[in-house]
Amino acid sequence: MEKKELNEDTVKLLRAVMKISSAFNEYDSMSFESKYFKHKFKTECVKWSESMNKHMNGLMNSLMEEDDKLLMEVYSRIDNSTEEIDAGSPDKTALVIFYCKIKSALNDIESMADNKNTFYPMFIEHYTSKVVKQIEKQYKPILDVKDSQDNGCEYVIDFLDNLGEAIMFLTDKEEKDGGE
């Protein structure tokens, strides 16, 4: 079977989809237990979740057919990268990680060069930006909290953005090196 070359926008879309997929872990936690899952944030999140689930399953299946090992590697790296984050309580931590993952996913969509105005990037941007804006409006004090090294959400978002770029670099390098 011939290996297809993925263009840069496809890789960015893949990263965004994987961040959103990983963010469903925090979404599930928040929707069942969190005291922060209420008001307009809850309304936007439910719309986001229903919309993402409706369309992402098909996209995920097609991406799995393309390269399931790459997909699982990207997912694992994203999911594992936030294990050490602690915002003071499980509720706050889930909210912060959820926000950082979906904000970073939006950054991937925003950085697309040629295919940003196609269906999936526009779909992701439309629904996800509403949730991000609502979190920023409703929970700004939580998002402004810093850790003992003065790192906050922007640090985590930058980390996830850079992790995504590193994953893209590693997969390109691995292909050129023959999988080593």
C-alpha positions as CSV (number, residue, x, y, z in Angstrom):
1,M,0.0,0.0,0.0
2,E,1.4,3.4,-1.0
3,K,1.7,5.9,1.8
4,K,0.0,9.2,1.1
5,E,1.7,12.5,1.8
6,L,-0.4,14.7,4.1
7,N,-0.3,18.4,3.3
8,E,0.3,20.8,6.2
9,D,-3.4,22.0,6.4
10,T,-4.5,18.3,6.7
11,V,-2.0,17.8,9.6
12,K,-3.3,21.0,11.3
13,L,-6.9,19.8,10.9
14,L,-5.8,16.4,12.3
15,R,-4.2,18.1,15.3
16,A,-7.3,20.2,15.9
17,V,-9.6,17.1,15.7
18,M,-7.4,15.2,18.1
19,K,-7.3,18.0,20.6
20,I,-11.1,18.2,20.4
21,S,-11.4,14.5,20.8
22,S,-9.1,14.6,23.8
23,A,-11.1,17.5,25.2
24,F,-14.2,15.3,25.4
25,N,-12.6,13.6,28.4
26,E,-12.8,16.9,30.3
27,Y,-16.2,17.6,28.8
28,D,-17.5,14.3,30.1
29,S,-16.1,15.0,33.6
30,M,-17.6,18.5,33.6
31,S,-21.0,17.5,32.4
32,F,-21.5,14.9,35.1
33,E,-19.9,16.4,38.1
34,S,-18.7,20.0,37.8
35,K,-20.2,22.9,39.6
36,Y,-19.0,25.1,36.7
37,F,-21.1,23.3,34.1
38,K,-24.1,25.7,34.2
39,H,-25.8,28.7,32.7
40,K,-24.7,29.9,29.2
41,F,-21.5,27.8,29.3
42,K,-23.6,24.6,29.7
43,T,-25.9,25.6,26.8
44,E,-23.0,26.3,24.5
45,C,-21.1,23.2,25.5
46,V,-24.1,21.0,24.9
47,K,-24.6,22.5,21.4
48,W,-20.8,22.0,20.8
49,S,-20.8,18.4,22.0
50,E,-23.9,17.4,19.9
51,S,-22.5,19.1,16.8
52,M,-19.0,17.7,17.2
53,N,-20.2,14.2,17.9
54,K,-22.5,14.3,14.9
55,H,-19.8,15.3,12.4
56,M,-16.5,14.2,14.0
57,N,-17.2,10.5,14.0
58,G,-17.2,10.3,10.3
59,L,-14.0,12.5,10.1
60,M,-12.3,10.4,12.8
61,N,-13.2,7.2,10.9
62,S,-11.7,8.5,7.7
63,L,-8.6,9.7,9.5
64,M,-8.3,6.3,11.2
65,E,-8.3,4.7,7.7
66,E,-5.5,7.0,6.6
67,D,-3.1,6.3,9.4
68,D,-4.5,4.8,12.6
69,K,-1.1,4.6,14.3
70,L,-0.3,8.3,13.7
71,L,-3.8,9.2,14.9
72,M,-3.4,7.3,18.2
73,E,0.1,8.7,18.7
74,V,-1.2,12.3,18.3
75,Y,-4.1,11.6,20.7
76,S,-1.9,10.0,23.3
77,R,0.6,12.8,23.3
78,I,-2.1,15.4,23.6
79,D,-4.0,13.6,26.3
80,N,-0.9,12.7,28.3
81,S,0.5,16.2,28.1
82,T,-2.1,17.6,30.5
83,E,-1.9,14.9,33.2
84,E,0.2,17.1,35.5
85,I,-2.1,20.2,35.4
86,D,-3.8,21.0,38.7
87,A,-6.0,24.1,39.0
88,G,-6.8,23.5,42.6
89,S,-9.8,21.3,42.3
90,P,-11.0,18.6,39.9
91,D,-13.8,20.9,38.6
92,K,-11.4,23.8,37.9
93,T,-8.8,21.5,36.4
94,A,-11.3,19.9,34.0
95,L,-12.5,23.4,33.0
96,V,-9.0,24.7,32.4
97,I,-7.8,21.7,30.5
98,F,-10.9,21.7,28.4
99,Y,-10.5,25.4,27.6
100,C,-6.8,25.0,26.7
101,K,-7.3,22.0,24.4
102,I,-10.2,23.6,22.4
103,K,-8.4,27.0,22.3
104,S,-5.3,25.3,20.9
105,A,-7.5,23.5,18.4
106,L,-8.8,26.8,17.2
107,N,-5.2,28.0,16.9
108,D,-4.5,25.0,14.6
109,I,-7.6,25.9,12.5
110,E,-6.6,29.6,12.4
111,S,-3.0,28.7,11.2
112,M,-4.3,26.8,8.2
113,A,-3.1,28.4,4.9
114,D,-5.3,27.1,2.1
115,N,-8.1,25.0,3.4
116,K,-9.3,27.1,6.3
117,N,-12.6,27.9,4.5
118,T,-13.6,24.3,3.8
119,F,-16.4,22.6,5.7
120,Y,-14.6,20.9,8.7
121,P,-12.3,23.9,9.7
122,M,-15.2,26.3,9.4
123,F,-17.5,23.9,11.3
124,I,-15.0,23.5,14.1
125,E,-14.3,27.2,14.3
126,H,-18.0,28.1,14.4
127,Y,-19.0,25.9,17.3
128,T,-15.7,25.9,19.3
129,S,-15.2,29.6,19.2
130,K,-18.6,30.1,20.9
131,V,-17.6,27.8,23.8
132,V,-14.2,29.5,24.1
133,K,-15.8,33.0,24.2
134,Q,-18.3,31.9,26.8
135,I,-15.6,30.3,29.0
136,E,-13.6,33.5,28.8
137,K,-16.7,35.6,29.7
138,Q,-18.1,33.4,32.4
139,Y,-15.0,32.0,34.0
140,K,-12.3,34.6,33.4
141,P,-11.1,34.6,37.1
142,I,-10.4,30.8,36.9
143,L,-8.6,31.2,33.5
144,D,-6.4,34.0,35.1
145,V,-5.0,31.8,37.8
146,K,-1.3,31.1,37.6
147,D,0.8,28.3,39.1
148,S,3.9,28.8,41.3
149,Q,6.1,29.4,38.2
150,D,3.7,32.1,37.1
151,N,2.3,29.9,34.2
152,G,-1.3,30.1,33.3
153,C,-3.6,29.0,30.5
154,E,-1.6,30.8,27.8
155,Y,1.4,28.7,28.8
156,V,-0.6,25.5,28.4
157,I,-2.1,26.6,25.1
158,D,1.3,27.5,23.8
159,F,2.6,24.2,25.0
160,L,-0.2,22.4,23.2
161,D,0.4,24.4,20.0
162,N,4.1,23.6,20.1
163,L,3.4,20.0,20.9
164,G,1.2,19.8,17.8
165,E,4.0,21.4,15.7
166,A,6.5,18.9,17.2
167,I,4.3,16.0,16.4
168,M,4.0,17.2,12.8
169,F,7.8,17.6,12.6
170,L,8.4,14.1,14.1
171,T,6.0,12.4,11.8
172,D,7.6,14.2,8.8
173,K,11.1,13.2,10.1
174,E,10.1,9.6,10.8
175,E,8.8,9.3,7.2
176,K,12.0,10.7,5.7
177,D,14.1,8.5,8.0
178,G,12.1,5.4,7.0
179,G,10.2,5.1,10.3
180,E,13.1,5.2,12.7
